[in-house]
Amino acid sequence: MKPICQVEEPKFPRTDYFFQAYSGRWHGGDDDQPFRRRHNLGREYLVESARERGKEMAVLAILLCAAAWPTVLVIVEVVRLHHRH
């Protein structure tokens, strides 16, 4: 026995298979100015990251000096005590 279809009409909306979302021209941004490509975006990123890296390295150097200061003082005192005897 063949099963009987319980659904007469599909309950989903019909789909337009020929719809194209991209019409071939740029739609975003200002309409007054034409779309401009940023050719030097990578260069700008590298310059900005170099600035940030410089700041981070300066802070790291200050922290390392602050952490190394007690060690340097201990070494100086050990050398002074060793030369006395």
BALOMI-78395 format. One record per residue: residue in one letter; y, z, x of N, C-alpha, C, O in turn. Coordinates in steps of 0.02 Angstrom, whole numbers, padded with zeros to 5 digits, always signed. Atoms other than C-alpha are relative to their C-alpha. Layout:
REM BALOMI-78395
AYZXYZXYZXYZX...
//
This chain:
REM BALOMI-78395
M-00059+00000+00042+00000+00000+00000+00062+00000+00044+00065+00038+00093K-00062+00007-00038+00173-00047+00068+00050+00054-00022+00059+00065-00082P-00048-00051+00019+00305+00092+00077+00061-00032-00034+00081-00088-00019I-00058+00023+00036+00454+00075-00038+00063+00027+00034+00066+00086+00050C-00063-00020-00031+00629+00079+00037+00040+00042-00049+00053+00020-00105Q-00037-00045+00043+00725+00226-00035+00076-00013+00001+00112+00008-00044V-00071+00013-00008+00896+00165+00026+00015-00071-00023-00013-00119+00003E-00018+00066+00026+00974+00023-00071+00054-00033+00044+00047-00090+00065E-00054+00025-00041+01136+00003+00028+00008+00045+00061-00004+00106+00056P-00012-00044-00058+01175+00064+00204+00060+00045-00012+00109+00023-00043K-00054-00048+00011+01286+00218+00204+00050+00000+00058+00098+00039+00058F-00046+00005-00056+01372+00171+00366+00050-00056-00013+00034-00104-00047P-00049+00054+00010+01532+00068+00371-00021-00062+00039-00056-00057+00090R+00016+00063-00035+01516-00112+00421+00037-00003+00066+00094+00021+00070T-00029+00004-00067+01552-00147+00604+00023-00071+00013-00013-00120+00001D-00025+00065-00021+01661-00289+00664-00023-00012+00071+00004+00019+00117Y+00028+00012-00066+01563-00356+00812+00045-00043+00044+00033-00049+00104F-00044+00043-00038+01703-00472+00865+00065+00035+00019+00111+00002+00044F-00061-00038-00016+01834-00335+00889+00007+00005+00076-00041+00020+00110Q-00014-00007-00071+01916-00335+01061+00059+00047+00008+00114+00033-00018A-00052-00050-00008+02017-00183+01111+00053-00022+00051+00111-00004+00044Y-00046+00021-00052+02097-00265+01263+00027-00069-00017-00012-00117-00023S-00029+00064+00019+02219-00404+01219+00025-00040+00060+00049-00096+00051G-00019+00038-00059+02258-00454+01398+00067+00018+00028+00087-00012+00079R-00064-00019-00028+02426-00371+01425+00006+00076-00002-00030+00110-00038W-00009-00072-00008+02487-00198+01471+00040+00027-00060+00091-00001-00078H-00033-00028+00058+02536-00087+01323+00033+00067+00014+00074+00090-00026G-00025-00067-00013+02577+00079+01404+00065+00000+00039+00086-00052+00064G-00060-00007-00040+02734+00144+01489+00062-00022-00037+00062-00030-00098D-00063+00021+00030+02913+00090+01460-00003-00075-00015-00030-00114+00024D-00002+00072+00018+02940-00074+01370+00056-00035+00036+00056-00097+00043D-00057+00031-00034+03103-00101+01464-00018-00025+00070+00007-00076+00093Q+00018+00019-00068+03022-00108+01635-00070-00031+00000-00114-00008-00035P+00067+00029-00004+02876-00220+01678-00047+00046+00038-00025+00090+00076F+00051-00041-00033+02715-00143+01737+00002-00011+00075-00004-00068+00099R-00004+00006-00073+02730-00105+01923-00061+00035+00030-00079+00090+00010R+00056-00032-00035+02583-00070+02035+00027+00042+00057+00077+00025+00088R-00021-00044-00054+02598+00070+02159-00045-00014+00060-00098+00016+00067H+00041+00021-00057+02534-00010+02317-00006+00055+00052-00056+00058+00088N+00000-00050-00052+02577+00139+02425-00022+00069-00027-00003+00120+00002L+00022-00063+00029+02495+00272+02316-00044+00039+00050-00036+00099+00055G+00042-00033-00050+02365+00310+02451+00041+00029+00057+00027+00083+00081R-00044-00023-00055+02500+00325+02583+00039+00061-00022+00047+00109+00016E-00037-00058+00025+02602+00443+02474-00044+00062-00004-00023+00117+00011Y+00048-00055+00004+02448+00550+02445-00012+00029+00070-00014+00090+00078L+00013-00024-00068+02414+00560+02632+00060+00037+00029+00051+00087+00064V-00060-00034-00024+02594+00609+02671+00005+00069-00031+00019+00118+00003E-00004-00065+00035+02592+00746+02539-00055+00048+00024-00042+00107+00032S+00054-00044-00023+02423+00812+02596+00013+00023+00072-00007+00078+00090A-00017-00021-00069+02486+00815+02777+00051+00057-00002+00047+00103+00039R-00049-00055+00007+02634+00923+02722-00036+00065-00020-00024+00118+00009E+00036-00059+00023+02518+01042+02629-00045+00027+00056-00050+00088+00065R+00044-00022-00055+02398+01046+02777+00040+00036+00053+00016+00085+00082G-00043-00034-00049+02541+01093+02893+00018+00070-00021+00017+00117+00019K-00015-00067+00026+02591+01239+02782-00061+00045+00004-00056+00103+00024E+00062-00040-00002+02411+01297+02770-00018+00020+00071-00040+00076+00083M+00016-00016-00070+02388+01288+02958+00047+00053+00027+00027+00095+00066A-00047-00051-00022+02546+01391+02986-00020+00069-00026-00019+00118+00011V+00022-00063+00029+02485+01527+02868-00064+00024+00034-00071+00083+00048L+00062-00018-00034+02313+01523+02950+00014+00027+00070-00017+00075+00092A-00018-00023-00067+02392+01543+03122+00029+00071-00002+00013+00112+00041I-00028-00068+00007+02491+01695+03064-00055+00051-00014-00056+00105+00015L+00056-00046+00016+02334+01774+02989-00045+00011+00061-00067+00067+00072L+00042-00007-00059+02233+01740+03147+00033+00044+00053+00000+00085+00085C-00036-00043-00048+02367+01818+03257-00001+00073-00022-00011+00118+00019A+00001-00069+00025+02375+01971+03145-00070+00031+00007-00076+00090+00021A+00069-00026-00007+02185+01988+03150-00019+00009+00073-00058+00055+00088A+00018-00004-00071+02173+01960+03338+00039+00053+00038+00018+00074+00092W-00043-00048-00035+02312+02082+03385-00036+00065+00019-00030+00086+00076P+00036-00061-00019+02203+02241+03378-00052-00013+00054-00063+00029+00098T+00050+00016-00051+02067+02155+03479+00032-00008+00068+00005+00015+00118V-00035+00009-00063+02191+02105+03613+00021+00068+00029+00014+00079+00089L-00020-00066-00023+02258+02283+03623-00059+00040+00028-00052+00074+00078V+00060-00035-00024+02082+02354+03643-00021-00028+00068-00038+00011+00113I+00019+00031-00064+02043+02231+03783+00048+00022+00055+00027+00037+00111V-00050-00021-00049+02206+02275+03873-00012+00073+00021-00010+00088+00080E+00012-00071-00015+02168+02462+03862-00064+00009+00041-00066+00050+00086V+00063-00005-00038+01989+02438+03925+00012-00022+00072-00013+00009+00118V-00015+00024-00068+02053+02338+04075+00041+00053+00038+00029+00065+00097R-00041-00052-00033+02184+02473+04113-00042+00060+00019-00035+00087+00074L+00044-00057-00016+02053+02611+04104-00048-00017+00057-00063+00026+00098H+00047+00021-00052+01934+02513+04215+00035-00002+00068+00004+00015+00119H-00037+00002-00064+02069+02488+04349+00019+00069+00026+00030+00078+00086R-00018-00068-00021+02112+02674+04353-00057+00032+00040-00044+00069+00088H+00057-00034-00033+01939+02727+04408-00031-00042+00052-00079-00021+00084
//
